[in-house]
Every structure is written in structure tokens, then in C-alpha cells.
């Protein structure tokens, strides 16, 4: 562990993805925090419906499903299980993840460090972009944005050089700082990562799901935090915890261009037939077992769509024109 000072992006890159980084651990993300994937199988059902709809738009019964930041393959496993009722659809599943392939994963899921090029289908990134490391800027006493330096061993911070170049232009456009003490996560690496991922598709749909904010409502002091063992902790880049911050999804959308839609998870899941509505009470007497199952499903859907919780996640959807059409 070094006591040298460096920018947050470099420190987080090593802490998360270095040889002994947080995301190399065998327990995976599920050992430390709960995402929509872990909250309910209904989330995988919704993604399966989105994939099937993408196949219809492409006019094919053979599609790719690319899961960016796949963890230990939980989402792909759930989607393939949900699609067993639709055997006419052939799916080639790709888990994009830097950690080693977990034991016991279905052999028909391909494990890779980068998304395949030329895939036609659905590229899905659930809570991936928030873990793409960024530099952090803070306005000094004169209102000048400066890079925040961090000491990896204990998370101590100090201000460094003024923000310059492409980072300064990104801040000016997407997250301007002026009041002393204001902070921002410089989202340019996320814009570039998302644009590269979307560019690998030869046609279909690309979706990023994450904690998000837009230019009109940026948090004045940023959102960087840590998670370990299901609890929020101080963001120390020593490899002991997750390091995450909310995503400027509007900037990511602009980096890709084309046809894009930004909405909340509540709306996105409703479009895919997932809502928290209770089953009709009459079903309790007509079909008691079915009513209990429906009630449990409604409870899970309510968690996925809850205000102030998972329902507030942002969904960025791009339609990628099919190259086969031209």
C-alpha cells in the first residue's frame, strides 16, 4: 500500500481492478451490495422481454445478450431461465467481466473481458458505469476547479492542479463548478466507455441502468461513496471496499448520439410489464395459491419500482440501427 498522492481515477482503478482489487474477490459484488438483479427474478424477466422485443425489431430468432460488468453471471443466468418458455429464441450470452469465470456457471454463457464486436441484440449494463473510475474535481477558495488527490492508504485528500484540457471542457458543459468546496465526478471516462460499448453492436438495443443525475440537478458535493458487506463506508481506495458514484447519464447519451431515451426504472419496468400492483382480491378465494404467488410477485415488483429506492434508477436506452438493413 502506497502513501503517495494521486488522482482519484488512478487510485480507484487500482483499488477496484488491480491484481488484488475489490472486484477480483471470489464473492463478487453480491457479497457486498444488493442490486435489482439480486432483489427479484422479475428483473431478469423484464430483461428477457426486452431481449425478445429486440429480436422482433431485428426480425430474427437468433440474438446476442451482452451483460457488461456481469458480476458472477447472475443476470444472464436469470434471463436464460426466463426464456426457457420461449424455446424458439436462440440466445448467445456473453458475460463481460474482468474477474475469473466462476465455477458452476452454465457452459453456454461465454466469459470475456471485452464485449464482442458485431453482435446483434441487446447490450445491457446494470450498475456498470458507476464503477468506471473517474477523477474528482473541487472548486478551491477562488472558485477554480482543481483535481482532488487522494492517499490510497487512508483516503485522505488534498487539492492538486487546476482541471485542464478535455476534463475542463467536460466540466464546463456538464457539471460546472464555481462556489468554493463544490465537487464533481468528471464523467468523461464513463462517456467514452459507454460509447465504446455501444459501438460494438451491429444492431439492436443498448441499455445502461444506474444511479443517475442530469445537468439540471447535479449534487453540489458529488456522490462518491464506498460499500462493504452490505454497508455504506468511507470511500478509501485501498481495495477493501467498492467505490461508486452516480452517473451523468445525460452526458453518456450525448457521447453516443443517435436515438436515445432517458427514463427512470419505474417507467422502464412498467413498459416491460413489471409493476407493483396488487392482484385482485377476488383471486384470493378463486385461486388461493395463485393469489399468494401473485402477492409475492407484486411485493418484489414494488421493491424494484419503489420511489426513493431502486425505482429511481436511471435507464438510458439507445436503439442501434441494424447494419444488416443497409
N, C-alpha and C positions, 0 to 999 in steps of 0.2 A: 504494500500500500504506500502510495506516494504522498508527500506533504507539499508537493509543488502545486502552484496555482495554474488553472487552465480554464478555458471557456466551458460552459455547461454542455454544449453539444459533444465535445470530445470526452468529457468526463462520463456523460450518460451512455455514450456509445460503448465505452469500455465496461462500465458497470452492468449494462444490460446484456451485451452481446459478445464481450470478450471471452477468452477461453474458460474462465471461471465465472462468467457473468450470470446474472439472475435468471435469464431465460434459457440458460443451458442446464438448469437444475432438472432432475428427473420428474419431480412432482408437477411441473408445468404451471401455467397461470392459474388453473383451477385450484391449486393448493394454496392460493393466496387471495384471490378475489373471485367474485361471482358475476358472470356476465349473463346476458339474455340467453345464451346457449345453455348455460347451466341451470337457469331459472325454470325452464319448461321445455319439453319436447315440441310444444306448439311453435316455438321459434324456428326449429328445423322444418316443421310442416309448412310454415309460411315461406321459407326459402325454397322448399321443394315446389311450391305452387308458382313462385316467381320463376324458377328454372323451367318449369313446364310451359309457362306463358312465353318465356323467351324462345323456347323451341318452336312454339306455334308461330311466333313472329318471324323466325328464321325459315320456317317451312321445312323443318327437319325433325326426325325422330332420334337423332344422334347428336348430343350436345356435350360440351365440356362444363364442368363446375370447378372453378379455381378458387380456393379458400386461402386468402392472404393472411399470414400470421395465424396458422391453423392450430396453434397450441399443441394438443395431443390428438387431433383429429376428431374431436367430439362433434363438431357441426357436420362434417362430412358423413360421419357415421349415422347421425340422426337423419340427415337428408336422404341418404340411400335407403334407410329403413322406411321412411315415409313414402318413398317412391316404389316400394315393393307392390303397392296396389296398382301401379301403372307400369306393368312389365313391358309395354310397347315402347317405352322411352329408354334409350340406351345412353348411359352417362359415363363419361370418362372423368374421374375425380382426381384432382391434384391438390395436395396439401403443401402449401408453400411455407416453409418454416426452417429456421437455422438450427434448431435443436435436433438431435438424432431421432430417427424414426422410433416411435415407442413400440415395445413388444406387444404382440396380440392385435395390432391394427389389421383390418381387413386387407388382404393382398391386392384387391382391385383398386385401392387408393394409392396413387403414385406420390411419393415423398420427394420434394425437390426444394432447392434453396432459392430458386427464381421461378417466376411464373412462365409457363410455356408460351412461346411465340406462335401466333397464328391460330389460337384456339377460337372456336365459335361457340358461344354460350354465355354463361354467367360468371363474372368475376366478382367475388364477394369479400369485403374486407370489414370484418366485425372487430371493432376496437383494435385495429392495427395502427392507424395513423397516429393515435395518441402516444404510441411508443416509438415513433420515429423521432430520434433526438433532435432538439433544436437549441440554438443559442438563446440566451435571455438578455434582454436589454432593460436598463433602468435609467430614467432621467436624473441627471445629477442636480446639484443645487442651482445651476444656471439653466436647467431645463434641457441640457444636451443629452441625448440618448447615448449611453455607454454600454459596452458589453459587460455582463456580470461574470466575474471569475469565481471559481469555486475550488475549495480544497477537498479532494476526494476522501480523505481520511475521516473528516468530521462534518463536512457540509458547510463550513464557514465560507462567507462570501466577501468580496470587495469589488469595487468598480475598476474596470480596465479602460482600454482605449475607446474613443468615440466609435459608434457604429458607422460603417462606411460601405461603399460600393453597392452591390445588389441587395445586401441586407438593409441598408439605409433606404433604398428605393422601395423595398417591400414594406418597411415600417411606415413610410410616408403615405403609401397607398392604402394599406390595410389596417394598420394599428398605430396611428400617430401618437407620440408621447410629448408632453410639454410640461406638466406640473412635476416639480421635484418629487422623486420617490415613485412615480408611476412606472409600472413594469409591463413588459410584453414578452411572450414567447415568439421568436421570429420564425414564422411558419414556412419560410421558403423551402427548406428541405422536404417538408411534407407535400407541398405543391408539386415539387419535382418528382418525388417518389410516387405520388398518385398518378401524375401524367405518364410516367414510365409504365406503371402497371396497366393503365387503361390502354396504352398504345400496343400492348401485346395482343389484345383482342382483334380478331379478324372480323368480328361481327357479334352483336348480342347486347348484353346489358352489363354495366359495371356499377356496383353499389358500395359505398363506404358508409359505415354506421359507427357513430362515435359520440362521445361528449362533444358538444359543439357550441360555437357562438358566431355571431356575424358582426360586421363592422359597426352597426348602429348600437350594439350592446356589448362591447368588449369589457371584460372585467378590469378595473383600473390597476390591480396589483398582480395580474396574471393568475394562473391556476396550478402551477407546478406543485405536486404532492407525491407522497410515497405510499405504498401499500405492502404489508407483510402479514401473513397469517390471518387474512380477513380483516385487518385493522388499518386505518389510516395512520401513517407515521411520518416523521420528518423526512424530507427528500435528501438523503445522504447518498452520494454516488460511490458507494464502496462495495456494491454488488450484493448487499444484504436485503434489498427491497426493490419493488417495482418503482419506476419513475414514470410519471404520467402527467400530461397536461391536456386541456381541452383543445379542440381542433378548430381552426378558422376554415370551416368547410366552404364558405363563400369564396375564399381565395383559392382553395383546391379546385372548385368548379371552374373558376376563370382560367386556371392554368391548363385545363383540358379544352375548354371551349365547347362548341357544338351544342347539342341538345342536352340540357341538364335540368334537374328538378331537385330542389332542396325542401324537405318537409320533416316533420317530427315522426318518431317511431309510432306514436299513437295512430296517426293518419296512415302511415305506410302499412301497418299491420291490418288496419281496418280494410284497406284496399285489397288485402290478401285473405280476407275472411276471418281475421282473428280479432275478437273484441271481448270485453269483459262483461257482456250482458248475461244476466241470469237466465236459466232455462224456464219455460212457463211452468207455473205451479201445478197446473193440471197434470203434467207429466209425472209428478210425484206419486199419484195414485194409479195412473195408467201403466207406468213403467218405472217402478221404484229404483231398480238397479241402474237403468239408463239415466234416471234423474240424478242419482248420486254421481255418476261419471260425468255428466254434463255440468253439474255444480262444481266439481273439482276442476274441470277444464276451464270453467268461467273464472275461477279463482286464480288459476295460473295466467290466463289471458289478462286479468285485471292487473297482475303484477307487471306484466310486460308492457302494459299501456298506461301505467299509473302516472298521474301528474306529480311532478316533484321527484320522480324516480326514473325507471327505465323508459317510460313513455315519452320523456323529454329528450331522449337521444335524437341526434340529427341523422337523417338519411339523405345522402347525396346520390342521385341516380342519373347515370348517363346512358343514353341509347347510342350504341356504336354501330354506324352503318355497316351493313354486310358487304364485304368486299366481293363476295360471290355475285351480288346483284349487278355490279358494274363490270 
